[in-house]
Amino acid sequence: MNKVMLIGNVGQDPEVRYVDQGVAVARIRLATTERGYTLQNGTQVPDHTDWHNVILWRRLAEIVEKYVHKGDKLYIEGRIRYTTYDDKQGQRRYATEIWADNMEMLSPKSDNGLSSTNPE
């Protein structure tokens, strides 16, 4: 089973483009943070933040384009995809992406008017 669940904050406004026959594709960077803690011996373990590349398709992408902005808190459910590509210098690059199947907006409704979304 390939299933990922993330809760985090959007790092910058979404990048949205339209591909074959007007299909929307959105890309967001989502930051998830594990809170720091103190060990029994007094050692401080700091917060740790990971950045995730999240890809959303079709209706989810359209919703992201309209309602999601930098700083918004999201719940993302999807699967991990590993991709490779060649950069402008011809170097092979590897990327890990989360392809979202579901999204819930966790930020207060005051700015965006929506609290949760599901493409179906």
C-alpha positions as CSV (number, residue, x, y, z in Angstrom):
1,M,0.0,0.0,0.0
2,N,1.3,3.5,-0.9
3,K,-0.5,6.0,1.3
4,V,0.8,9.3,2.7
5,M,-1.0,11.7,5.1
6,L,0.5,15.1,5.8
7,I,-0.6,18.2,7.8
8,G,1.5,21.3,7.1
9,N,1.7,24.8,5.9
10,V,2.0,26.0,2.3
11,G,5.4,27.6,1.7
12,Q,4.5,29.7,-1.3
13,D,1.5,30.4,-3.5
14,P,0.6,27.4,-5.7
15,E,1.9,27.0,-9.3
16,V,-0.9,26.1,-11.5
17,R,-0.8,25.2,-15.2
18,Y,-3.2,23.7,-17.7
19,V,-2.1,20.8,-19.8
20,D,-3.8,18.6,-22.4
21,Q,-7.3,19.7,-23.1
22,G,-7.4,22.1,-20.2
23,V,-6.6,19.7,-17.4
24,A,-5.4,21.7,-14.3
25,V,-2.2,20.7,-12.5
26,A,-1.1,22.4,-9.3
27,R,2.2,22.2,-7.5
28,I,2.6,23.3,-3.9
29,R,5.4,23.1,-1.4
30,L,4.2,21.9,2.0
31,A,6.2,22.2,5.2
32,T,5.6,19.7,8.0
33,T,7.2,20.2,11.3
34,E,8.0,17.7,14.1
35,R,8.1,19.6,17.4
36,G,11.2,19.6,19.4
37,Y,11.4,18.2,22.9
38,T,13.7,17.8,25.9
39,L,15.3,14.5,26.8
40,Q,15.3,13.2,30.4
41,N,19.0,14.3,30.7
42,G,18.1,17.8,29.7
43,T,19.3,17.7,26.1
44,Q,17.2,19.9,23.8
45,V,16.1,18.3,20.5
46,P,15.1,21.1,18.1
47,D,12.1,21.3,15.8
48,H,12.6,19.5,12.5
49,T,10.9,20.7,9.3
50,D,10.6,18.7,6.0
51,W,9.4,20.2,2.7
52,H,7.2,18.1,0.4
53,N,6.4,18.7,-3.3
54,V,2.7,18.0,-3.6
55,I,1.0,17.6,-7.0
56,L,-2.8,18.0,-7.4
57,W,-4.8,17.3,-10.6
58,R,-8.1,18.4,-12.1
59,R,-10.7,19.6,-9.6
60,L,-8.3,19.6,-6.7
61,A,-5.9,21.8,-8.7
62,E,-8.7,24.2,-9.6
63,I,-9.6,24.5,-5.9
64,V,-6.0,25.1,-4.9
65,E,-5.7,27.8,-7.6
66,K,-8.7,29.6,-6.3
67,Y,-8.5,29.2,-2.5
68,V,-5.0,28.2,-1.3
69,H,-2.3,30.7,-0.5
70,K,1.1,30.9,1.2
71,G,0.8,30.1,4.9
72,D,-2.4,28.1,4.7
73,K,-2.6,24.9,6.7
74,L,-3.6,21.8,4.7
75,Y,-4.3,18.1,5.3
76,I,-3.1,16.2,2.2
77,E,-3.8,12.5,1.5
78,G,-2.1,10.8,-1.4
79,R,0.7,8.6,-2.5
80,I,4.5,8.9,-3.1
81,R,5.8,9.1,-6.6
82,Y,9.5,9.0,-7.6
83,T,10.4,10.7,-10.8
84,T,13.6,11.5,-12.8
85,Y,14.3,14.2,-15.3
86,D,17.3,15.8,-17.0
87,D,18.0,19.5,-16.1
88,K,19.2,22.2,-18.5
89,Q,22.8,21.0,-18.2
90,G,21.8,17.4,-19.0
91,Q,22.3,16.2,-15.4
92,R,19.9,13.4,-14.3
93,R,17.8,14.7,-11.3
94,Y,15.6,12.7,-8.9
95,A,12.5,14.0,-7.3
96,T,10.0,12.7,-4.7
97,E,6.5,14.0,-5.0
98,I,3.2,13.5,-3.2
99,W,0.4,13.0,-5.7
100,A,-2.7,14.1,-3.7
101,D,-6.0,12.2,-3.8
102,N,-7.7,14.3,-1.1
103,M,-7.2,17.7,0.5
104,E,-8.8,19.4,3.5
105,M,-8.2,23.1,4.2
106,L,-7.5,23.6,7.9
107,S,-7.0,27.4,7.9
108,P,-9.9,29.4,9.3
109,K,-12.7,30.1,6.8
110,S,-12.4,33.8,7.0
111,D,-10.1,34.1,4.0
112,N,-11.0,31.3,1.7
113,G,-14.6,30.4,2.3
114,L,-14.0,26.7,2.2
115,S,-13.0,24.3,5.0
116,S,-12.7,20.9,3.1
117,T,-12.6,19.6,-0.4
118,N,-12.8,16.3,-2.2
119,P,-12.8,16.0,-6.0
120,E,-15.6,13.5,-6.2
